[in-house]
Amino acid sequence: MRVLLVDDNSQFASAATRFLSLIGQLHVVGYARSGREALEQVNRLQPDLVLMDVMMPDMDGLEATRHLKESHASARIVILTLHDSAEYRARAREVGADAFVSKEEFGTALLDVIDRLGLGEESAQ
């Protein structure tokens, strides 16, 4: 499965990329530091899954998710953030995010989310 990682924190992005590389079915094909850059990368790379931070410069992850869902309705987008609150979860649903994962739970929750979205089965075929 092709993954685009979108996060302005390069240390987290590097650690997340290393973690994802340990999971055989996931391959990080690109990295973006802002929502605007994510829009460009999705058009170019056509990832199966976008892991999207919320708070970023230029365009936040929720706005980028809204744009991506309008232009790439089948895109699977998981909001991945430190800002785990009912408000952000509600806003993520409103803009069409497929799932919401706290960065604190990233290592334990992401595989469950992938299975729930049916992405694990697709990549195994």
One Martini backbone bead per residue (centre of mass of N, CA, C, O) as a GRO file, in nm:
protein
  125
    1MET     BB    1   0.096   0.037   0.023
    2ARG     BB    2   0.050   0.371  -0.048
    3VAL     BB    3   0.210   0.643   0.131
    4LEU     BB    4   0.119   0.963   0.260
    5LEU     BB    5   0.303   1.200   0.445
    6VAL     BB    6   0.158   1.466   0.661
    7ASP     BB    7   0.408   1.681   0.810
    8ASP     BB    8   0.589   1.946   0.978
    9ASN     BB    9   0.734   1.723   1.152
   10SER     BB   10   1.029   1.575   1.087
   11GLN     BB   11   1.064   1.383   1.328
   12PHE     BB   12   0.797   1.235   1.303
   13ALA     BB   13   0.820   1.152   1.007
   14SER     BB   14   1.071   0.978   1.044
   15ALA     BB   15   0.955   0.783   1.256
   16ALA     BB   16   0.708   0.693   1.089
   17THR     BB   17   0.864   0.578   0.851
   18ARG     BB   18   1.014   0.362   1.009
   19PHE     BB   19   0.765   0.217   1.116
   20LEU     BB   20   0.626   0.159   0.838
   21SER     BB   21   0.869  -0.016   0.724
   22LEU     BB   22   0.797  -0.265   0.923
   23ILE     BB   23   0.545  -0.280   0.742
   24GLY     BB   24   0.501  -0.462   0.466
   25GLN     BB   25   0.232  -0.309   0.338
   26LEU     BB   26   0.404  -0.042   0.373
   27HIS     BB   27   0.476   0.259   0.159
   28VAL     BB   28   0.655   0.540   0.147
   29VAL     BB   29   0.617   0.782  -0.131
   30GLY     BB   30   0.570   1.046   0.059
   31TYR     BB   31   0.619   1.403   0.149
   32ALA     BB   32   0.454   1.656   0.349
   33ARG     BB   33   0.436   2.001   0.509
   34SER     BB   34   0.149   2.058   0.374
   35GLY     BB   35  -0.155   2.086   0.241
   36ARG     BB   36  -0.069   2.193  -0.035
   37GLU     BB   37   0.146   1.976  -0.087
   38ALA     BB   38  -0.050   1.736  -0.070
   39LEU     BB   39  -0.213   1.796  -0.324
   40GLU     BB   40   0.025   1.757  -0.518
   41GLN     BB   41   0.112   1.467  -0.430
   42VAL     BB   42  -0.150   1.317  -0.495
   43ASN     BB   43  -0.148   1.374  -0.799
   44ARG     BB   44   0.137   1.238  -0.847
   45LEU     BB   45   0.122   0.953  -0.655
   46GLN     BB   46  -0.138   0.799  -0.579
   47PRO     BB   47  -0.231   0.714  -0.301
   48ASP     BB   48  -0.398   0.498  -0.073
   49LEU     BB   49  -0.273   0.672   0.172
   50VAL     BB   50  -0.338   0.941   0.410
   51LEU     BB   51  -0.134   1.104   0.648
   52MET     BB   52  -0.284   1.372   0.848
   53ASP     BB   53  -0.225   1.653   0.973
   54VAL     BB   54  -0.342   1.950   1.112
   55MET     BB   55  -0.105   2.140   1.207
   56MET     BB   56  -0.022   2.369   0.945
   57PRO     BB   57   0.111   2.536   0.711
   58ASP     BB   58  -0.083   2.723   0.468
   59MET     BB   59  -0.251   2.432   0.520
   60ASP     BB   60  -0.454   2.252   0.676
   61GLY     BB   61  -0.561   1.923   0.710
   62LEU     BB   62  -0.868   1.975   0.688
   63GLU     BB   63  -0.867   2.137   0.427
   64ALA     BB   64  -0.717   1.928   0.257
   65THR     BB   65  -0.926   1.706   0.291
   66ARG     BB   66  -1.159   1.848   0.157
   67HIS     BB   67  -1.021   1.877  -0.121
   68LEU     BB   68  -0.958   1.577  -0.169
   69LYS     BB   69  -1.256   1.474  -0.155
   70GLU     BB   70  -1.346   1.642  -0.405
   71SER     BB   71  -1.110   1.524  -0.613
   72HIS     BB   72  -1.069   1.234  -0.426
   73ALA     BB   73  -1.305   1.038  -0.310
   74SER     BB   74  -1.124   0.761  -0.269
   75ALA     BB   75  -0.958   0.872  -0.064
   76ARG     BB   76  -0.757   0.780   0.209
   77ILE     BB   77  -0.802   0.949   0.528
   78VAL     BB   78  -0.583   1.009   0.806
   79ILE     BB   79  -0.592   1.154   1.100
   80LEU     BB   80  -0.278   1.284   1.248
   81THR     BB   81  -0.265   1.383   1.598
   82LEU     BB   82  -0.230   1.572   1.900
   83HIS     BB   83  -0.533   1.689   1.858
   84ASP     BB   84  -0.732   1.526   2.086
   85SER     BB   85  -1.064   1.603   2.014
   86ALA     BB   86  -1.392   1.642   1.965
   87GLU     BB   87  -1.365   1.874   1.764
   88TYR     BB   88  -1.162   1.742   1.565
   89ARG     BB   89  -1.328   1.490   1.508
   90ALA     BB   90  -1.572   1.638   1.389
   91ARG     BB   91  -1.420   1.788   1.163
   92ALA     BB   92  -1.314   1.537   1.022
   93ARG     BB   93  -1.591   1.427   0.943
   94GLU     BB   94  -1.692   1.678   0.783
   95VAL     BB   95  -1.443   1.653   0.560
   96GLY     BB   96  -1.404   1.313   0.521
   97ALA     BB   97  -1.260   1.148   0.704
   98ASP     BB   98  -1.191   0.805   0.774
   99ALA     BB   99  -0.995   0.886   1.019
  100PHE     BB  100  -0.870   0.894   1.371
  101VAL     BB  101  -0.536   0.960   1.507
  102SER     BB  102  -0.338   0.959   1.759
  103LYS     BB  103  -0.005   0.995   1.810
  104GLU     BB  104  -0.007   0.833   2.081
  105GLU     BB  105  -0.154   0.575   1.902
  106PHE     BB  106  -0.013   0.499   1.637
  107GLY     BB  107   0.125   0.212   1.688
  108THR     BB  108  -0.166   0.073   1.773
  109ALA     BB  109  -0.401   0.197   1.566
  110LEU     BB  110  -0.334   0.183   1.257
  111LEU     BB  111  -0.390  -0.117   1.185
  112ASP     BB  112  -0.688  -0.109   1.259
  113VAL     BB  113  -0.766   0.108   1.055
  114ILE     BB  114  -0.681  -0.040   0.801
  115ASP     BB  115  -0.870  -0.277   0.840
  116ARG     BB  116  -1.137  -0.112   0.859
  117LEU     BB  117  -1.087   0.012   0.558
  118GLY     BB  118  -0.965  -0.237   0.378
  119LEU     BB  119  -0.648  -0.210   0.304
  120GLY     BB  120  -0.510  -0.476   0.376
  121GLU     BB  121  -0.651  -0.653   0.161
  122GLU     BB  122  -0.571  -0.499  -0.097
  123SER     BB  123  -0.252  -0.526  -0.062
  124ALA     BB  124  -0.253  -0.852  -0.066
  125GLN     BB  125  -0.351  -0.886  -0.383
   0.00000   0.00000   0.00000
